[in-house]
Amino acid sequence: MATKEKRGKKTAPRHPEKKWGPFAGGTGIAVWLNEFETDSGTRFARTITIAPRRFRDPETGEWRDGAYRPVDLPALLLAIQAAHDFCLSTPLPGTPAESEEVDTLSHEESPPSDGKVPF
């Protein structure tokens, strides 16, 4: 009777912290929260992935990654901006948002009182 080799410990599948998409062709953006150990304790960092456009190869029937098309760019630009905003506005675990920073950001983003856009 043959025995099976023990494989590495199975871990629960990871899921993105936040994602936008999939858009046409399978493109999308995902923000991942990564945890790692350092000498000073557990630290967190975020990474962003951009999913490629996918297509099925007519000869082999396999899925492949393709280049983006011009029509993909507006959705990706909006999703990249949303991911950037999420990363800036969501504190990492263990780092509370400071009320002074939040107040400063909200005042900087408000339009001028005279209604003119400062460009």
SVG drawing of the C-alpha trace seen along z (x, -y; Angstrom):
<svg xmlns="http://www.w3.org/2000/svg" viewBox="-18 -85 33 87">
<polyline fill="none" stroke="black" stroke-width="0.4" points="0.0,0.0 1.5,-3.3 1.5,-6.3 1.0,-9.8 3.8,-12.3 2.9,-15.0 2.7,-18.4 3.3,-21.7 0.8,-23.1 -2.2,-24.4 -3.0,-28.0 -6.3,-29.8 -6.6,-31.6 -5.8,-35.2 -8.3,-37.8 -7.6,-41.4 -8.5,-44.1 -10.3,-46.0 -10.8,-45.6 -12.2,-47.4 -13.4,-45.3 -13.3,-43.1 -13.8,-45.3 -14.1,-44.3 -11.5,-41.8 -10.9,-40.9 -8.8,-43.9 -9.1,-45.2 -7.2,-46.6 -6.7,-45.0 -5.2,-46.4 -3.6,-43.8 -2.7,-44.1 0.6,-42.3 1.8,-41.3 5.4,-40.6 7.5,-40.1 10.5,-42.3 12.8,-42.6 10.5,-45.3 7.3,-43.3 4.6,-42.7 4.4,-45.4 1.9,-45.9 2.2,-47.3 -0.1,-47.5 0.6,-46.5 -1.5,-47.1 -1.9,-44.7 -3.3,-45.4 -4.9,-42.4 -4.0,-42.0 -6.4,-41.8 -7.2,-38.1 -8.0,-36.3 -8.4,-32.7 -5.8,-31.5 -7.8,-30.2 -5.2,-27.5 -4.7,-26.0 -7.8,-27.2 -5.7,-28.4 -6.2,-31.7 -3.4,-34.2 -2.5,-37.7 -2.7,-40.4 -1.8,-44.1 -4.3,-46.8 -6.4,-48.5 -7.1,-52.2 -10.7,-51.5 -9.3,-49.9 -7.5,-53.0 -10.4,-55.1 -11.6,-52.4 -8.1,-51.6 -7.3,-55.2 -10.4,-55.6 -9.6,-52.4 -6.0,-53.4 -7.2,-56.7 -9.7,-54.9 -7.0,-52.5 -4.7,-55.4 -7.4,-57.3 -8.2,-54.1 -4.5,-53.6 -4.2,-57.2 -7.5,-57.3 -7.4,-53.9 -4.8,-53.6 -2.8,-50.4 -3.6,-48.2 -2.0,-49.4 -1.6,-53.0 -4.6,-55.2 -5.6,-58.1 -4.5,-61.3 -7.4,-63.8 -5.1,-66.7 -4.1,-65.0 -7.8,-64.3 -8.7,-67.9 -5.8,-69.2 -6.7,-67.0 -10.3,-67.9 -9.5,-71.7 -6.9,-71.2 -9.4,-69.4 -12.3,-71.9 -12.8,-74.4 -11.9,-78.0 -14.6,-80.2 -14.7,-82.5 -15.7,-79.5 -12.7,-79.8 -10.7,-76.7 -6.9,-77.3 -5.3,-76.1"/>
</svg>
